[in-house]
């Protein structure tokens, strides 16, 4: 099978997850904390959406593996593996802000070959297959293209929050923050989509899990951008991530991050 065979099915996963999540948004939610050391919230909406997607995958592609944030891993050594984050940006979700989305990735032999970020409240979908990336939403459909940016001093940078970084990484990140034109916080996976759409130039994060980044890699690279870890290696396993719309900004950021 080629990636194109899965495109319609990924759309079905996005629709089903969105229909499951929306009745919970901006309502009184039961919120659990998955962490014993900080606040890592999970809601009924997260669990219900992932359960719906898992059922669809198992019914249509029982031989495929699944890696999900809420219900763990199944057959993760399969040729094809789905990587699911039902609500990326749960903290924004529980605060009523629409800066969240469902991340769906398809891995082939360990490499992300297709990714989608679906924001059902706004009605936006960002998708990519590394060769190209597309947007569909209220303003119609268009191809995504990261913008050119020659240097860090001209760049707009995003991170979800420096407070999510350990002390050492936060200090290292400060080198990049001081070098860019504008540094902003927030966004989670949405930041990578805005980078792919040409609205910002750099995203620097730490402590990401595979389900936080796998779907976003084909979107960014399909739009002409670059995504690696801080060491310049493939990013699908998560960790410390740097994404840029222009290879020159990516290279400059890596130099500062590796000081």
C-alpha positions, -999 to +999 in steps of 0.1 A: +000+000+000+011+036-006+004+066+016-023+077-008-043+046+001-046+059+037-056+095+030-093+091+031-091+068+062-070+094+081-098+119+073-123+095+089-102+092+120-100+130+122-138+134+118-146+107+143-122+121+169-135+156+164-172+145+168-162+128+200-142+158+215-164+187+206-193+180+230-167+182+259-151+215+249-159+245+271-180+224+295-175+213+331-149+185+327-136+159+350-098+164+349-072+139+361-035+145+367-013+118+351+019+131+368+031+128+403+056+157+400+037+184+380+004+190+362-002+167+332-040+168+327-061+142+309-099+144+304-128+122+293-124+138+259-088+126+255-097+091+264-129+089+244-113+103+212-084+079+213-107+050+220-128+059+189-097+061+167-083+028+180-115+010+173-115+023+137-079+013+131-084-022+145-115-027+124-099-016+092-062-024+096-059-051+123-023-059+114-012-023+121+004-011+153-008+017+174+011+041+197-012+064+217-009+088+246-037+075+267-038+037+261-002+028+254+014+008+226+002-022+206+023-041+179+047-011+177+071-032+156+046-036+128+054-023+093+027+004+096+021+021+130-004+048+139+007+074+164-022+092+181-025+122+204-062+128+208-058+163+222-025+179+219-027+210+240-049+196+268-040+226+291-054+250+265-084+227+260-094+227+297-089+265+298-113+270+269-088+282+244-090+266+209-052+262+206-053+224+206-058+197+180-058+160+173-025+146+160-026+116+138+006+101+123+012+071+101+047+055+104+061+031+078+090+011+090+095+036+118+094+068+096+065+092+097+051+092+061+018+111+067+006+134+094-025+154+102-034+180+128-072+185+131-088+214+150-125+205+150-137+236+168-123+260+142-127+234+114-090+233+103-069+205+091-032+206+084-017+176+066+015+165+050+034+136+035+069+151+036+066+158-002+038+184+002+015+198+028-020+211+027-045+232+047-082+230+046-105+251+067-130+280+067-109+300+042-108+271+018-080+248+007-044+256-001-009+243-002+012+251+028+046+267+023+071+277+050+085+312+046+121+321+039+140+337+067+178+344+063+188+347+100+178+344+136+177+382+140+148+383+116+130+352+130+098+348+150+102+319+175+077+299+195+079+275+224+050+262+245+066+274+277+101+276+290+087+264+323+083+230+308+121+228+303+146+217+329+169+244+342+198+236+319+177+234+288+159+266+297+193+284+300+204+270+266+171+281+251+177+316+263+205+319+238+181+314+210+155+336+226+179+365+229+190+361+192+155+362+176+134+392+166+103+380+185+098+352+210+063+340+219+049+313+241+020+288+237+007+268+208+018+232+214+014+214+181-004+244+166+029+263+164+044+238+140+013+242+117+017+280+118+054+275+109+043+253+079+018+279+069+045+306+068+035+327+098+065+320+120+101+308+116+112+287+145+098+263+172+121+250+200+107+225+225+119+199+250+105+168+267+083+158+238+070+123+234+067+105+200+029+112+198+036+150+203+058+153+172+053+124+148+023+138+130+039+173+127+071+162+110+055+154+075+035+186+077+066+208+084+089+190+059+061+188+033+059+226+035+096+229+030+108+232+066+132+212+087+125+193+119+153+175+140+162+171+176+188+195+191+216+173+179+204+175+143+191+139+142+156+126+132+129+138+155+102+111+155+113+097+189+106+131+206+129+147+231+144+181+225+130+194+192+139+223+169+118+231+137+124+258+113+109+270+080+143+279+066+174+257+067+195+287+075+176+295+107+176+258+116+214+257+113+219+289+133+196+276+161+214+243+163+247+262+167+234+281+197+216+251+212+249+231+210+269+262+221 
